[in-house]
Amino acid sequence: SLNISAFFMDYKDMQVSVYRFNEGFRVMNAASASSHGLEVEMSWSPLVNLSVSANYGYVLGKFDDYTYEDSLGVIIDHSGEKIGSSPKNSFNLLLDYKHEINDNFDLVLGLEYEYRSSYRNLVTETEAFYLNNSRGLTNLNVGLNHGKIELVFWSKNVFDEKYTILKTKDLALGLKREIWGAPRTLGCSLRYDL
């Protein structure tokens, strides 16, 4: 199956969080902004025991009219600039495979790839530091299914990619701060369906 949808949004007096020195974050209004995008979803079963699903998202938003006065009295104009806080492009691919070992057990395999393009958490900060770089994460799981019971061994961020999920400023001191995404993790899950 294939689903495609597109959207357009027009904002008036959009609320934006702005960092101001000695004041911290303040919510201000951007006079106008607009956003448009596209979402594509696909699912397919090329084999009886194999299912493939994928989705792609594209979002582009910009401030049509946005000026404000900073804490030093300087007029800042962000008109025409991209609205941050979400990646422009995102993509997910998921493969699920199930194989009957015998009358009692099934082997289950799962592979997922997740891509996010670069984005900013603070829409008003244009320094290179505040850009969260693009990332591609791979997740893997292998398990056994026995009727209502399933035991799965999994790994997230298999290739241990280093990436940030938040870049911002410290409220009290105005210092730059970043939070890193989870490293490679391994685990085991046991599920019982009632």
C-alpha positions in Angstrom: 0.0 0.0 0.0 1.1 3.6 -0.6 -0.2 6.7 1.1 0.8 10.3 0.2 -0.3 13.4 1.9 0.7 17.1 1.6 0.0 20.0 3.9 0.3 23.8 4.2 0.0 25.8 7.4 -0.2 29.6 7.7 0.5 31.1 11.2 -0.4 34.4 12.6 1.2 35.6 15.9 3.1 32.3 16.2 4.6 31.9 19.7 8.4 31.5 19.7 10.8 30.9 22.7 13.7 33.4 22.5 16.7 33.5 24.8 17.6 37.0 26.1 20.7 37.6 28.1 20.0 38.3 31.8 16.4 37.4 31.3 16.5 33.7 30.1 13.9 32.4 27.8 10.9 34.5 26.9 7.9 33.7 24.7 7.4 36.2 21.9 5.1 36.4 18.9 6.3 36.2 15.3 3.9 38.2 13.2 3.5 35.6 10.6 5.0 32.2 9.5 4.2 29.4 7.1 5.0 25.8 6.8 4.5 23.1 4.1 5.4 19.5 3.8 4.9 16.0 2.4 4.5 12.6 4.0 4.8 9.3 2.1 4.1 5.9 3.7 4.6 2.6 2.1 4.1 -1.0 3.2 4.9 -4.2 1.2 5.1 -7.9 1.7 7.5 -9.3 -1.0 7.5 -12.7 0.6 4.9 -14.5 2.9 7.1 -14.1 6.0 8.7 -10.7 5.1 7.1 -7.3 5.6 8.7 -4.0 4.6 7.5 -0.6 5.6 9.0 2.8 4.9 8.0 6.4 5.5 9.4 9.7 4.4 8.6 13.2 5.7 9.5 16.6 4.4 8.8 19.8 6.4 9.9 23.3 5.6 8.7 26.3 7.7 9.9 29.9 7.6 9.2 33.1 9.3 7.4 35.4 6.9 7.6 38.4 9.3 9.5 38.2 12.6 11.4 41.1 14.2 12.0 41.8 17.9 14.3 43.8 20.2 17.0 41.9 22.0 18.1 42.6 25.6 20.6 45.3 24.4 18.0 47.2 22.4 19.1 45.9 19.0 16.4 45.1 16.5 16.7 41.5 15.3 15.1 40.4 12.0 14.5 36.7 11.4 12.1 37.3 8.5 12.7 34.7 5.8 14.6 32.4 8.0 13.8 28.7 8.6 11.7 27.7 11.6 13.9 25.3 13.6 13.2 22.5 16.0 12.4 19.8 13.5 14.4 18.2 10.7 13.6 19.1 7.1 13.9 15.5 6.0 13.2 12.3 7.9 13.1 8.7 6.7 12.4 5.3 8.4 12.8 1.8 6.9 11.6 -1.3 8.8 12.0 -4.9 7.8 10.3 -7.7 9.8 10.9 -11.4 9.0 9.3 -14.4 10.7 10.4 -18.0 10.0 8.9 -21.2 11.4 11.6 -23.3 13.0 9.2 -26.1 14.1 5.7 -26.5 15.3 6.5 -24.8 18.6 8.9 -22.0 17.7 9.2 -19.1 15.2 12.4 -17.1 14.5 11.7 -13.3 14.4 14.1 -10.8 12.9 13.7 -7.1 12.7 15.9 -4.4 11.1 15.2 -0.6 11.3 17.0 2.3 9.8 16.1 5.9 10.9 17.4 9.1 9.3 16.9 12.7 10.4 18.5 15.7 8.7 20.1 18.5 10.6 18.0 20.9 12.7 18.2 23.6 15.4 16.5 23.5 18.8 16.6 27.3 19.1 15.0 29.0 16.1 16.7 32.3 16.8 20.3 31.0 17.2 22.1 30.8 13.8 25.6 29.9 15.1 27.0 26.7 13.8 27.2 25.3 17.4 23.4 25.2 17.7 22.9 22.9 14.7 22.2 19.2 15.5 23.9 17.3 12.7 22.1 14.8 10.6 22.1 11.2 11.8 21.3 7.7 10.6 20.6 5.1 13.3 20.3 1.3 12.8 18.4 -0.9 15.2 18.3 -4.7 15.1 16.4 -7.4 17.0 16.5 -11.2 16.9 14.1 -13.4 18.9 12.0 -16.6 19.4 8.3 -16.7 19.5 6.3 -19.5 21.1 2.6 -18.9 20.9 1.9 -16.1 23.4 5.5 -15.8 24.6 8.2 -13.9 22.8 11.9 -13.5 23.8 13.8 -10.8 21.8 17.4 -9.7 22.0 17.9 -6.2 20.6 20.5 -3.6 19.9 19.7 0.1 19.3 22.2 2.4 17.5 24.1 -0.7 16.4 27.0 1.3 14.9 27.3 3.6 17.9 26.8 6.8 16.1 27.5 10.0 18.0 24.8 12.7 17.7 23.2 15.5 19.7 19.5 15.8 20.3 19.5 19.2 22.0 21.7 22.3 21.8 20.7 25.2 23.9 21.8 27.8 26.4 22.0 27.6 30.2 19.2 29.7 31.6 21.2 31.2 34.5 24.6 31.7 32.9 23.9 31.9 29.2 26.5 29.1 28.6 26.1 26.8 25.6 24.8 23.4 26.5 24.3 20.1 24.5 22.7 16.8 25.2 23.9 13.7 23.3 21.7 10.9 22.0 21.9 7.4 23.5 25.0 5.3 22.5 24.8 1.7 21.3 22.5 -0.2 23.8 21.9 -3.9 24.1 19.0 -5.6 25.8 16.5 -8.4 26.1 12.7 -8.2 26.2 10.3 -10.9 27.3 6.7 -10.5 26.3 3.6 -12.5 27.2 0.3 -11.8 25.5 -2.7 -12.4 27.7 
